[in-house]
Amino acid sequence: MTLSLTLACLWVVTAAVVAMLPMRYQYAPGIALLVAAVPLLVFLGREHNPWIVLAVLAAIISMFRRPLRVLVRHLRARL
């Protein structure tokens, strides 16, 4: 398994651990995971084909669907 896929698997395990925390303790690690997802996607894209990147992106969007909705709503209100 390549380094990028190993890091992606560790990202998923970390996200699962953060999800088990009480809600008030999820914010900071959740934001860190969301920020770390971008370079991880780029790294995956450089080592693998776009289908792997799309699958990982779908998983990230699935895990962060509510915070991403709030972020999009907030950005629309500002514009």
For each residue, the residues with C-beta under 8 A, 3 or more apart:
1: 5 6 9
2: 5 6 47 48
3: 6 7 43 47
4: 7 8 40 43 44 46 47 48
5: 1 2 8 9 44 47 48 52
6: 1 2 3 9 10
7: 3 4 10 11 40 43
8: 4 5 11 12 40 44 56
9: 1 5 6 12 13
10: 6 7 13 14
11: 7 8 14 15 33 36 37 40
12: 8 9 15 16 59
13: 9 10 16 17
14: 10 11 17 18 29 33
15: 11 12 18 19 33 63
16: 12 13 19 20
17: 13 14 20 21
18: 14 15 21 26 29 30 33
19: 15 16 26 63
20: 16 17
21: 17 18 25 26 29
22: 25 26
23: 26
24: 27
25: 21 22 28 29
26: 18 19 21 22 23 29 30
27: 24 30 31
28: 25 31 32
29: 14 18 21 25 26 32 33
30: 18 26 27 33 34 64 67
31: 27 28 34 35
32: 28 29 35 36
33: 11 14 15 18 29 30 36 37
34: 30 31 37 60 64 67
35: 31 32 38
36: 11 32 33 39 40
37: 11 33 34 40 41 60
38: 35 41 42
39: 36 42 43
40: 4 7 8 11 36 37 43 44 56
41: 37 38 44 45 53 56 57 60
42: 38 39 45 46
43: 3 4 7 39 40 46 47
44: 4 5 8 40 41 47 48 52 53 56
45: 41 42 48 50 53
46: 4 42 43
47: 2 3 4 5 43 44
48: 2 4 5 44 45 52 53
49: 52 53
50: 45 53 54
51: 54 55
52: 5 44 48 49 55 56
53: 41 44 45 48 49 50 56 57
54: 50 51 57 58
55: 51 52 58 59
56: 8 40 41 44 52 53 59 60
57: 41 53 54 60 61
58: 54 55 61 62
59: 12 55 56 62 63
60: 34 37 41 56 57 63 64
61: 57 58 64 65 68
62: 58 59 65
63: 15 19 59 60
64: 30 34 60 61 67 68
65: 61 62 68 69
66: 69 70
67: 30 34 64 70 71
68: 61 64 65 71 72
69: 65 66 72 73
70: 66 67 73 74
71: 67 68 74 75
72: 68 69 75 76
73: 69 70 76 77
74: 70 71 77 78
75: 71 72 78 79
76: 72 73 79
77: 73 74
78: 74 75
79: 75 76
